[in-house]
């Protein structure tokens, strides 16, 4: 898996173009970052430009499984005006204690991790009891024709590690999150999602 992403790095920015065009929607979502933040996955750092800058107490750890992705992301990280560190880590087995972060953020990542529910459960684990999850993700459309189109596209895109037809909202709920807000960035295919870590006093929706 790591080797595949190392090889894909030279095409990564082009592949992420559909997400990059949604810059204003992404920046509006990322504005809700607070406290200690874990960002999955850093990629080449194209999302850093949408991060809020110089906010007191904001401390971002961006992870990725690929050495080459992180090497390229480091160039963009140096231009970010705020606290941002890069770390090689696997979203399926995060190297952090329980309750380490206030905010977890993903950007076009839950379509690519091999086991999205497991990755989301890891984010749930490392979040504090009142922690929030911010996801900017493309998902399977609920419209019949668009849904079928994404199913067909996935027959090809999964060869490069991307599933275009995942139900990321259901996956987040299965991982223990309560969805609080969903906003369309493009039709019902690219969504800005806000969620909170469900606890005994805050049931899963």
N, CA, C and O of each residue as an XYZ file, in Angstrom:
820
protein
N       0.831     -1.210      0.000
C       0.000      0.000      0.000
C       0.865      1.261      0.000
O       0.617      2.194     -0.763
N       1.891      1.277      0.870
C       2.775      2.447      0.923
C       3.458      2.669     -0.407
O       3.546      3.804     -0.875
N       3.955      1.579     -1.037
C       4.627      1.686     -2.328
C       3.685      2.254     -3.373
O       4.089      3.092     -4.180
N       2.421      1.805     -3.371
C       1.446      2.291     -4.351
C       1.264      3.797     -4.245
O       1.195      4.482     -5.265
N       1.186      4.325     -3.021
C       1.006      5.771     -2.847
C       2.281      6.522     -3.169
O       2.215      7.650     -3.657
N       3.437      5.936     -2.916
C       4.690      6.578     -3.306
C       4.760      6.750     -4.821
O       5.257      7.762     -5.315
N       4.258      5.753     -5.555
C       4.267      5.824     -7.013
C       3.202      6.800     -7.527
O       3.387      7.435     -8.565
N       2.107      6.913     -6.809
C       1.001      7.760     -7.243
C       1.263      9.239     -7.010
O       0.531     10.082     -7.528
N       2.278      9.565     -6.251
C       2.483     10.940     -5.817
C       2.606     11.916     -6.984
O       2.142     13.053     -6.893
N       3.227     11.479     -8.075
C       3.429     12.410     -9.196
C       2.125     12.788     -9.886
O       2.077     13.783    -10.608
N       1.052     11.996     -9.671
C      -0.243     12.306    -10.267
C      -1.253     12.811     -9.233
O      -2.401     13.100     -9.569
N      -0.824     12.911     -7.995
C      -1.764     13.169     -6.902
C      -2.483     14.501     -7.044
O      -3.704     14.563     -6.902
N      -1.741     15.565     -7.322
C      -2.369     16.885     -7.404
C      -3.428     16.925     -8.501
O      -4.467     17.564     -8.336
N      -3.174     16.250     -9.615
C      -4.149     16.196    -10.700
C      -5.376     15.406    -10.271
O      -6.503     15.800    -10.572
N      -5.167     14.290     -9.568
C      -6.285     13.464     -9.112
C      -7.163     14.203     -8.114
O      -8.367     13.958     -8.038
N      -6.558     15.112     -7.347
C      -7.307     15.835     -6.319
C      -7.951     17.104     -6.840
O      -8.504     17.879     -6.060
N      -7.890     17.336     -8.164
C      -8.381     18.595     -8.721
C      -9.847     18.842     -8.390
O     -10.233     19.981     -8.129
N     -10.677     17.792     -8.394
C     -12.102     17.992     -8.114
C     -12.327     18.509     -6.707
O     -13.254     19.282     -6.467
N     -11.479     18.084     -5.771
C     -11.592     18.594     -4.403
C     -11.010     19.997     -4.298
O     -11.547     20.843     -3.582
N      -9.911     20.247     -5.011
C      -9.275     21.551     -4.927
C     -10.184     22.660     -5.445
O     -10.121     23.789     -4.957
N     -11.032     22.351     -6.432
C     -11.938     23.366     -6.978
C     -12.970     23.798     -5.948
O     -13.623     24.826     -6.127
N     -13.128     23.042     -4.884
C     -14.103     23.379     -3.851
C     -13.441     24.130     -2.705
O     -13.871     24.020     -1.557
N     -12.402     24.890     -3.010
C     -11.616     25.575     -1.990
C     -12.414     26.367     -0.974
O     -12.184     26.199      0.224
N     -13.354     27.235     -1.391
C     -14.115     28.013     -0.406
C     -14.914     27.140      0.550
O     -14.945     27.414      1.749
N     -15.563     26.090      0.042
C     -16.333     25.187      0.915
C     -15.404     24.460      1.878
O     -15.742     24.245      3.042
N     -14.244     24.089      1.384
C     -13.274     23.388      2.225
C     -12.749     24.319      3.319
O     -12.655     23.919      4.479
N     -12.408     25.547      2.959
C     -11.898     26.500      3.940
C     -12.949     26.803      5.009
O     -12.612     26.969      6.182
N     -14.220     26.876      4.607
C     -15.288     27.128      5.572
C     -15.396     25.980      6.572
O     -15.636     26.205      7.759
N     -15.219     24.750      6.089
C     -15.252     23.595      6.988
C     -14.041     23.593      7.909
O     -14.172     23.389      9.116
N     -12.869     23.818      7.343
C     -11.637     23.789      8.132
C     -11.578     24.909      9.161
O     -10.825     24.825     10.132
N     -12.373     25.961      8.951
C     -12.406     27.060      9.921
C     -12.878     26.584     11.292
O     -12.645     27.255     12.297
N     -13.545     25.420     11.337
C     -14.027     24.884     12.612
C     -12.949     24.092     13.363
O     -13.214     23.570     14.446
N     -11.748     23.999     12.803
C     -10.653     23.361     13.543
C     -10.396     24.111     14.843
O     -10.420     25.342     14.861
N     -10.150     23.382     15.934
C      -9.741     24.054     17.158
C      -8.894     23.102     17.991
O      -9.008     21.881     17.885
N      -8.044     23.691     18.818
C      -7.208     22.913     19.726
C      -6.213     22.036     18.992
O      -5.666     22.427     17.961
N      -5.982     20.851     19.528
C      -5.087     19.887     18.902
C      -5.845     19.159     17.797
O      -6.916     18.597     18.029
N      -5.276     19.177     16.593
C      -5.953     18.664     15.402
C      -5.133     17.541     14.788
O      -3.912     17.646     14.676
N      -5.817     16.451     14.385
C      -5.197     15.430     13.554
C      -5.830     15.508     12.177
O      -7.053     15.500     12.041
N      -4.978     15.585     11.149
C      -5.430     15.698      9.768
C      -5.009     14.450      9.009
O      -3.823     14.124      8.953
N      -5.995     13.739      8.415
C      -5.773     12.500      7.674
C      -6.338     12.666      6.274
O      -7.519     12.997      6.164
N      -5.613     12.470      5.223
C      -4.189     12.233      5.088
C      -3.583     13.458      4.416
O      -4.250     14.140      3.638
N      -2.335     13.730      4.714
C      -1.717     14.973      4.259
C      -1.556     15.040      2.751
O      -1.650     16.118      2.165
N      -1.313     13.895      2.113
C      -1.025     13.926      0.683
C       0.190     14.791      0.398
O       1.182     14.729      1.125
N       0.122     15.591     -0.648
C       1.226     16.491     -0.985
C       1.066     17.868     -0.346
O       1.808     18.796     -0.667
N       0.099     17.997      0.557
C      -0.061     19.264      1.270
C      -0.926     20.282      0.559
O      -0.910     21.459      0.921
N      -1.689     19.859     -0.452
C      -2.505     20.817     -1.191
C      -3.573     21.468     -0.319
O      -4.024     22.575     -0.613
N      -3.978     20.790      0.752
C      -5.028     21.339      1.613
C      -4.521     22.361      2.616
O      -5.327     23.062      3.228
N      -3.233     22.466      2.800
C      -2.706     23.350      3.840
C      -3.114     24.800      3.616
O      -3.279     25.559      4.571
N      -3.276     25.184      2.349
C      -3.651     26.568      2.037
C      -5.033     26.916      2.563
O      -5.349     28.092      2.742
N      -5.873     25.893      2.816
C      -7.235     26.128      3.319
C      -7.303     26.080      4.840
O      -8.367     26.321      5.411
N      -6.193     25.774      5.512
C      -6.191     25.719      6.968
C      -6.286     27.128      7.553
O      -5.729     28.063      6.978
N      -6.975     27.303      8.682
C      -6.937     28.603      9.372
C      -5.536     28.867      9.896
O      -4.857     27.948     10.353
N      -5.106     30.110      9.833
C      -3.729     30.447     10.195
C      -3.656     31.271     11.473
O      -4.558     32.045     11.795
N      -2.552     31.078     12.190
C      -2.186     31.893     13.347
C      -3.328     32.027     14.352
O      -3.577     33.109     14.884
N      -4.011     30.925     14.601
C      -5.074     30.927     15.597
C      -4.504     30.438     16.927
O      -3.892     29.371     16.969
N      -4.686     31.181     18.004
C      -4.135     30.765     19.292
C      -4.624     29.374     19.694
O      -5.821     29.090     19.650
N      -3.696     28.522     20.082
C      -4.031     27.190     20.557
C      -4.215     26.150     19.474
O      -4.364     24.967     19.782
N      -4.209     26.561     18.199
C      -4.394     25.610     17.110
C      -3.065     24.911     16.815
O      -2.071     25.558     16.485
N      -3.063     23.585     16.939
C      -1.847     22.790     16.787
C      -2.198     21.576     15.931
O      -2.896     20.674     16.393
N      -1.715     21.548     14.674
C      -2.130     20.548     13.690
C      -1.042     19.500     13.477
O       0.120     19.837     13.253
N      -1.429     18.226     13.549
C      -0.572     17.115     13.168
C      -1.180     16.475     11.927
O      -2.283     15.929     11.981
N      -0.461     16.542     10.811
C      -0.933     15.981      9.545
C      -0.183     14.682      9.284
O       1.048     14.658      9.291
N      -0.924     13.602      9.053
C      -0.284     12.304      8.861
C      -0.496     11.798      7.439
O      -1.440     12.185      6.749
N       0.413     10.923      7.030
C       0.260     10.204      5.765
C       1.088      8.935      5.855
O       2.050      8.856      6.619
N       0.700      7.938      5.060
C       1.397      6.661      5.079
C       2.587      6.639      4.119
O       3.426      5.741      4.188
N       2.658      7.627      3.224
C       3.665      7.646      2.162
C       4.808      8.607      2.470
O       4.583      9.789      2.731
N       6.031      8.094      2.437
C       7.213      8.951      2.629
C       7.304     10.009      1.545
O       7.633     11.161      1.827
N       7.014      9.630      0.308
C       7.138     10.570     -0.801
C       6.077     11.661     -0.723
O       6.359     12.822     -1.020
N       4.857     11.298     -0.326
C       3.825     12.318     -0.120
C       4.283     13.315      0.937
O       4.165     14.526      0.745
N       4.797     12.816      2.040
C       5.235     13.689      3.123
C       6.406     14.568      2.704
O       6.503     15.725      3.113
N       7.289     14.011      1.888
C       8.428     14.812      1.414
C       7.938     16.008      0.614
O       8.444     17.117      0.786
N       6.967     15.798     -0.250
C       6.430     16.900     -1.038
C       5.572     17.841     -0.191
O       5.570     19.055     -0.398
N       4.847     17.264      0.763
C       4.017     18.091      1.639
C       4.864     19.027      2.489
O       4.415     20.115      2.850
N       6.080     18.615      2.810
C       6.950     19.432      3.659
C       7.217     20.795      3.043
O       7.358     21.780      3.768
N       7.288     20.870      1.731
C       7.523     22.159      1.070
C       6.363     23.111      1.305
O       6.564     24.301      1.548
N       5.153     22.583      1.231
C       3.971     23.417      1.462
C       3.795     23.720      2.946
O       3.312     24.792      3.312
N       4.182     22.788      3.787
C       4.047     23.014      5.235
C       4.892     24.194      5.678
O       4.517     24.903      6.612
N       6.017     24.416      5.032
C       6.913     25.515      5.429
C       6.287     26.883      5.177
O       6.704     27.873      5.778
N       5.290     26.949      4.296
C       4.652     28.238      4.012
C       3.419     28.480      4.875
O       2.836     29.564      4.839
N       3.020     27.470      5.653
C       1.837     27.628      6.505
C       2.190     28.457      7.734
O       3.166     28.175      8.430
N       1.396     29.466      7.984
C       1.644     30.353      9.124
C       0.835     29.874     10.322
O      -0.260     30.363     10.600
N       1.401     28.922     11.007
C       0.749     28.338     12.162
C       1.521     27.107     12.599
O       2.579     26.808     12.045
N       1.006     26.394     13.585
C       1.663     25.207     14.113
C       1.211     23.986     13.320
O       0.064     23.554     13.431
N       2.122     23.430     12.518
C       1.803     22.288     11.662
C       3.005     21.363     11.611
O       4.099     21.779     11.229
N       2.804     20.103     11.995
C       3.872     19.100     11.902
C       3.391     17.939     11.055
O       2.201     17.627     11.025
N       4.328     17.300     10.366
C       4.034     16.144      9.532
C       4.560     14.886     10.206
O       5.616     14.900     10.838
N       3.806     13.792     10.062
C       4.197     12.543     10.697
C       3.768     11.375      9.818
O       2.642     11.337      9.322
N       4.680     10.421      9.631
C       4.308      9.210      8.915
C       3.520      8.311      9.862
O       4.011      7.937     10.927
N       2.288      7.965      9.467
C       1.436      7.134     10.313
C       0.349      6.511      9.460
O      -0.014      7.038      8.408
N      -0.161      5.388      9.924
C      -1.220      4.649      9.253
C      -2.551      4.995      9.909
O      -2.693      4.858     11.124
N      -3.522      5.439      9.126
C      -4.833      5.810      9.669
C      -5.545      4.632     10.321
O      -6.447      4.829     11.134
N      -5.152      3.413      9.975
C      -5.794      2.232     10.540
C      -5.228      1.847     11.901
O      -5.800      1.013     12.603
N      -4.106      2.456     12.274
C      -3.486      2.161     13.576
C      -2.734      3.407     14.026
O      -1.508      3.461     13.936
N      -3.457      4.399     14.505
C      -2.856      5.684     14.854
C      -1.948      5.553     16.083
O      -2.334      4.927     17.070
N      -0.762      6.131     16.029
C       0.197      6.005     17.130
C       0.011      7.051     18.223
O       0.978      7.664     18.675
N      -1.239      7.252     18.647
C      -1.536      8.255     19.656
C      -2.395      7.636     20.751
O      -3.187      6.733     20.484
N      -2.243      8.117     21.983
C      -3.105      7.622     23.075
C      -4.555      8.053     22.879
O      -4.844      8.969     22.109
N      -5.453      7.386     23.582
C      -6.864      7.758     23.568
C      -7.025      9.217     24.016
O      -6.319      9.687     24.909
N      -7.949      9.908     23.389
C      -8.273     11.268     23.811
C      -7.172     12.283     23.605
O      -7.025     13.203     24.410
N      -6.384     12.137     22.532
C      -5.245     13.035     22.308
C      -5.608     14.327     21.590
O      -4.865     15.305     21.674
N      -6.748     14.350     20.876
C      -7.040     15.478     19.994
C      -8.425     16.058     20.258
O      -9.328     15.386     20.758
N      -8.556     17.342     19.897
C      -9.844     18.035     19.986
C     -10.627     17.937     18.684
O     -11.858     17.909     18.697
N      -9.911     17.884     17.555
C     -10.541     17.875     16.230
C      -9.842     16.858     15.342
O      -8.615     16.756     15.344
N     -10.635     16.102     14.582
C     -10.109     15.211     13.544
C     -10.640     15.693     12.203
O     -11.820     16.018     12.078
N      -9.768     15.739     11.199
C     -10.142     16.286      9.895
C      -9.705     15.328      8.793
O      -8.591     14.806      8.818
N     -10.596     15.102      7.824
C     -10.235     14.326      6.637
C     -10.610     15.122      5.402
O     -11.540     15.928      5.427
N      -9.879     14.891      4.321
C     -10.162     15.570      3.062
C      -9.924     14.599      1.908
O      -8.784     14.282      1.569
N     -11.023     14.135      1.314
C     -10.939     13.171      0.209
C     -10.024     12.008      0.581
O      -9.192     11.577     -0.217
N     -10.191     11.508      1.809
C      -9.350     10.431      2.323
C     -10.131      9.160      2.601
O      -9.601      8.063      2.427
N     -11.391      9.285      3.032
C     -12.159      8.105      3.417
C     -12.586      7.257      2.231
O     -13.169      6.188      2.413
N     -12.304      7.720      1.013
C     -12.539      6.928     -0.189
C     -11.322      6.067     -0.525
O     -11.386      5.211     -1.407
N     -10.221      6.295      0.175
C      -8.968      5.645     -0.204
C      -8.405      4.700      0.846
O      -7.662      3.783      0.497
N      -8.731      4.892      2.114
C      -8.209      3.984      3.129
C      -8.841      2.605      2.917
O     -10.015      2.514      2.556
N      -8.074      1.530      3.138
C      -8.599      0.185      2.861
C      -9.824     -0.178      3.692
O     -10.703     -0.894      3.211
N      -9.895      0.302      4.926
C     -11.008     -0.029      5.814
C     -11.483      1.268      6.464
O     -10.983      1.636      7.527
N     -12.452      1.979      5.842
C     -12.841      3.301      6.333
C     -13.456      3.280      7.725
O     -13.219      4.201      8.506
N     -14.236      2.262      8.059
C     -14.833      2.214      9.390
C     -13.752      2.062     10.450
O     -13.808      2.705     11.498
N     -12.780      1.221     10.179
C     -11.669      1.058     11.128
C     -10.912      2.369     11.300
O     -10.564      2.738     12.421
N     -10.653      3.080     10.198
C      -9.949      4.363     10.283
C     -10.767      5.370     11.091
O     -10.212      6.109     11.905
N     -12.068      5.402     10.873
C     -12.921      6.329     11.611
C     -13.009      5.945     13.084
O     -13.101      6.820     13.945
N     -12.982      4.665     13.380
C     -12.964      4.243     14.787
C     -11.664      4.670     15.466
O     -11.658      5.004     16.650
N     -10.570      4.657     14.717
C      -9.312      5.139     15.267
C      -9.401      6.642     15.560
O      -8.917      7.102     16.594
N     -10.012      7.394     14.662
C     -10.203      8.823     14.914
C     -11.117      9.041     16.116
O     -10.877      9.933     16.930
N     -12.153      8.235     16.225
C     -13.049      8.310     17.385
C     -12.264      8.051     18.668
O     -12.473      8.731     19.673
N     -11.370      7.079     18.638
C     -10.584      6.717     19.825
C      -9.670      7.851     20.274
O      -9.578      8.139     21.467
N      -8.990      8.499     19.320
C      -7.992      9.509     19.696
C      -8.622     10.872     19.964
O      -7.929     11.798     20.385
N      -9.930     11.006     19.727
C     -10.609     12.256     20.053
C     -11.032     12.280     21.517
O     -11.351     11.248     22.106
N     -11.027     13.474     22.085
C     -11.534     13.665     23.440
C     -13.061     13.528     23.441
O     -13.678     13.592     22.378
N     -13.680     13.340     24.607
C     -15.127     13.097     24.664
C     -15.984     14.131     23.940
O     -17.046     13.798     23.416
N     -15.533     15.374     23.907
C     -16.309     16.399     23.203
C     -15.695     16.731     21.845
O     -15.969     17.786     21.273
N     -14.859     15.820     21.332
C     -14.154     16.087     20.079
C     -15.076     16.103     18.873
O     -16.147     15.495     18.873
N     -14.629     16.823     17.834
C     -15.435     16.938     16.627
C     -14.691     16.354     15.429
O     -13.461     16.336     15.390
N     -15.449     15.885     14.471
C     -14.932     15.340     13.222
C     -15.392     16.224     12.072
O     -16.581     16.514     11.944
N     -14.447     16.652     11.234
C     -14.739     17.443     10.045
C     -14.289     16.636      8.830
O     -13.117     16.273      8.728
N     -15.203     16.355      7.916
C     -14.866     15.566      6.733
C     -15.279     16.292      5.463
O     -16.422     16.728      5.323
N     -14.331     16.414      4.538
C     -14.625     16.916      3.194
C     -14.386     15.737      2.258
O     -13.242     15.420      1.930
N     -15.463     15.091      1.833
C     -15.343     13.801      1.165
C     -16.288     13.682     -0.029
O     -17.366     14.275     -0.053
N     -15.852     12.892     -1.025
C     -16.789     12.545     -2.094
C     -17.362     11.171     -1.809
O     -16.655     10.266     -1.363
N     -18.661     11.026     -2.073
C     -19.426      9.853     -1.654
C     -20.311      9.391     -2.817
O     -20.408     10.052     -3.851
N     -20.945      8.250     -2.616
C     -21.886      7.759     -3.617
C     -23.141      8.626     -3.614
O     -23.700      8.913     -2.556
N     -23.575      9.038     -4.786
C     -24.786      9.842     -4.905
C     -26.012      8.999     -4.578
O     -26.046      7.801     -4.861
N     -27.019      9.635     -3.979
C     -28.301      8.978     -3.726
C     -29.210      9.035     -4.951
O     -30.245      8.370     -4.992
N     -28.819      9.840     -5.960
C     -29.575      9.880     -7.203
C     -29.230      8.639     -8.027
O     -28.059      8.283     -8.166
N     -30.245      7.992     -8.566
C     -30.076      6.680     -9.175
C     -29.004      6.673    -10.257
O     -28.083      5.858    -10.208
N     -29.111      7.571    -11.232
C     -28.186      7.568    -12.362
C     -26.764      7.915    -11.916
O     -25.802      7.265    -12.326
N     -26.639      8.956    -11.064
C     -25.313      9.332    -10.583
C     -24.693      8.220     -9.729
O     -23.492      7.962     -9.804
N     -25.527      7.571     -8.921
C     -25.032      6.473     -8.104
C     -24.493      5.346     -8.952
O     -23.419      4.813     -8.673
N     -25.236      4.974     -9.994
C     -24.776      3.916    -10.893
C     -23.501      4.330    -11.618
O     -22.605      3.514    -11.831
N     -23.428      5.619    -11.999
C     -22.227      6.104    -12.673
C     -20.995      5.967    -11.781
O     -19.930      5.552    -12.238
N     -21.150      6.317    -10.512
C     -20.034      6.201     -9.578
C     -19.686      4.736     -9.319
O     -18.520      4.406     -9.103
N     -20.688      3.855     -9.338
C     -20.412      2.427     -9.210
C     -19.540      1.953    -10.375
O     -18.586      1.200    -10.177
N     -19.868      2.391    -11.571
C     -19.092      2.003    -12.744
C     -17.682      2.590    -12.698
O     -16.709      1.911    -13.028
N     -17.579      3.850    -12.290
C     -16.263      4.491    -12.187
C     -15.379      3.756    -11.194
O     -14.168      3.641    -11.387
N     -15.998      3.258    -10.126
C     -15.229      2.587     -9.080
C     -14.598      1.301     -9.574
O     -13.563      0.885     -9.053
N     -15.202      0.658    -10.577
C     -14.595     -0.544    -11.148
C     -13.194     -0.253    -11.675
O     -12.332     -1.132    -11.697
N     -12.976      0.993    -12.100
C     -11.653      1.394    -12.603
C     -10.817      2.066    -11.520
O      -9.637      1.753    -11.365
N     -11.425      2.997    -10.763
C     -10.640      3.788     -9.819
C     -10.113      2.979     -8.642
O      -9.096      3.349     -8.055
N     -10.783      1.876     -8.281
C     -10.289      1.083     -7.153
C      -8.934      0.454     -7.460
O      -8.215      0.053     -6.545
N      -8.586      0.366     -8.735
C      -7.274     -0.165     -9.102
C      -6.153      0.766     -8.651
O      -5.019      0.333     -8.446
N      -6.479      2.039     -8.498
C      -5.497      3.009     -8.017
C      -5.714      3.358     -6.550
O      -5.089      4.278     -6.022
N      -6.611      2.611     -5.893
C      -6.783      2.793     -4.460
C      -7.929      3.681     -4.036
O      -8.040      4.014     -2.856
N      -8.804      4.083     -4.982
C      -9.890      5.000     -4.647
C     -11.242      4.373     -4.947
O     -11.477      3.867     -6.045
N     -12.131      4.413     -3.951
C     -13.499      3.931     -4.113
C     -14.415      5.155     -4.217
O     -14.504      5.948     -3.280
N     -15.088      5.304     -5.354
C     -15.916      6.486     -5.601
C     -17.322      6.369     -5.036
O     -18.074      7.344     -5.051
N     -17.689      5.196     -4.539
C     -19.098      4.972     -4.184
C     -19.300      4.561     -2.729
O     -20.234      3.820     -2.422
N     -18.451      5.026     -1.844
C     -18.613      4.675     -0.434
C     -19.693      5.528      0.237
O     -19.934      6.674     -0.143
N     -20.328      4.940      1.235
C     -21.317      5.658      2.051
C     -20.600      6.131      3.313
O     -20.672      5.489      4.361
N     -19.918      7.248      3.198
C     -19.056      7.727      4.284
C     -19.862      8.183      5.490
O     -19.384      8.078      6.619
N     -21.066      8.684      5.279
C     -21.897      9.084      6.418
C     -22.267      7.862      7.261
O     -22.191      7.906      8.489
N     -22.663      6.787      6.607
C     -22.985      5.557      7.334
C     -21.757      5.004      8.035
O     -21.847      4.494      9.152
N     -20.602      5.105      7.375
C     -19.363      4.620      7.986
C     -19.024      5.412      9.247
O     -18.573      4.844     10.241
N     -19.243      6.725      9.202
C     -18.965      7.557     10.380
C     -19.898      7.199     11.532
O     -19.474      7.137     12.685
N     -21.146      6.969     11.221
C     -22.084      6.569     12.272
C     -21.695      5.213     12.854
O     -21.763      5.012     14.066
N     -21.288      4.285     11.993
C     -20.889      2.961     12.461
C     -19.664      3.037     13.362
O     -19.471      2.182     14.226
N     -18.837      4.059     13.161
C     -17.627      4.231     13.964
C     -17.900      4.925     15.290
O     -17.000      5.023     16.124
N     -19.122      5.411     15.506
C     -19.467      6.016     16.787
C     -19.636      7.517     16.763
O     -19.621      8.150     17.818
N     -19.796      8.108     15.584
C     -19.978      9.553     15.482
C     -21.450      9.899     15.281
O     -22.223      9.127     14.713
N     -21.810     11.084     15.763
C     -23.143     11.637     15.512
C     -23.005     12.762     14.500
O     -22.341     13.762     14.773
N     -23.624     12.608     13.335
C     -23.575     13.633     12.293
C     -24.424     14.819     12.730
O     -25.594     14.655     13.077
N     -23.837     16.012     12.712
C     -24.575     17.211     13.126
C     -24.930     18.125     11.959
O     -25.893     18.887     12.037
N     -24.149     18.052     10.869
C     -24.423     18.949      9.747
C     -23.775     18.392      8.482
O     -22.627     17.947      8.499
N     -24.533     18.426      7.386
C     -24.026     17.999      6.086
C     -24.345     19.086      5.075
O     -25.494     19.505      4.937
N     -23.322     19.535      4.373
C     -23.509     20.580      3.363
C     -22.927     20.112      2.038
O     -21.849     19.519      1.998
N     -23.640     20.380      0.967
C     -23.169     19.992     -0.355
C     -22.126     20.983     -0.863
O     -22.342     22.195     -0.846
N     -20.998     20.450     -1.312
C     -20.009     21.271     -2.012
C     -20.149     21.093     -3.521
O     -19.765     21.967     -4.299
N     -20.708     19.944     -3.925
C     -21.004     19.697     -5.336
C     -22.056     18.600     -5.408
O     -21.784     17.444     -5.083
N     -23.279     18.976     -5.843
C     -24.405     18.045     -5.883
C     -24.494     17.310     -4.550
O     -24.363     17.927     -3.493
N     -24.716     15.994     -4.590
C     -24.644     15.227     -3.346
C     -23.463     14.265     -3.413
O     -23.469     13.205     -2.787
N     -22.435     14.662     -4.195
C     -21.262     13.814     -4.406
C     -20.094     14.259     -3.537
O     -19.383     13.421     -2.983
N     -19.886     15.573     -3.409
C     -18.842     16.098     -2.536
C     -19.518     16.819     -1.378
O     -20.270     17.772     -1.580
N     -19.242     16.356     -0.168
C     -19.935     16.853      1.019
C     -18.962     17.407      2.051
O     -17.853     16.901      2.221
N     -19.404     18.458      2.737
C     -18.719     18.951      3.927
C     -19.535     18.473      5.124
O     -20.696     18.846      5.291
N     -18.913     17.651      5.944
C     -19.624     16.963      7.024
C     -19.037     17.361      8.370
O     -17.821     17.371      8.556
N     -19.923     17.687      9.303
C     -19.526     17.946     10.684
C     -20.162     16.889     11.577
O     -21.339     16.558     11.429
N     -19.374     16.368     12.497
C     -19.868     15.327     13.397
C     -19.186     15.485     14.742
O     -18.180     16.184     14.866
N     -19.749     14.823     15.753
C     -19.157     14.846     17.086
C     -18.995     13.418     17.578
O     -19.697     12.505     17.143
N     -18.061     13.250     18.491
C     -17.844     11.943     19.080
C     -18.997     11.634     20.020
O     -19.214     12.341     21.004
N     -19.737     10.574     19.711
C     -20.863     10.188     20.540
C     -20.376      9.554     21.843
O     -19.433      8.764     21.844
N     -21.021      9.904     22.940
C     -20.688      9.338     24.239
C     -21.952      8.751     24.843
O     -23.006      8.747     24.206
N     -21.851      8.255     26.069
C     -23.024      7.684     26.740
C     -24.123      8.716     26.892
O     -25.306      8.377     26.896
N     -23.727      9.990     27.018
C     -24.727     11.058     27.192
C     -25.130     11.700     25.865
O     -26.030     12.539     25.823
N     -24.450     11.295     24.768
C     -24.724     11.868     23.465
C     -24.861     10.722     22.481
O     -23.880     10.336     21.846
N     -26.076     10.163     22.340
C     -26.263      8.943     21.559
C     -25.955      9.122     20.083
O     -26.027     10.226     19.543
N     -25.607      8.003     19.437
C     -25.358      7.999     18.014
C     -26.675      8.170     17.286
O     -27.664      7.525     17.632
N     -26.699      9.049     16.264
C     -27.918      9.253     15.490
C     -28.151      8.058     14.572
O     -29.133      8.032     13.830
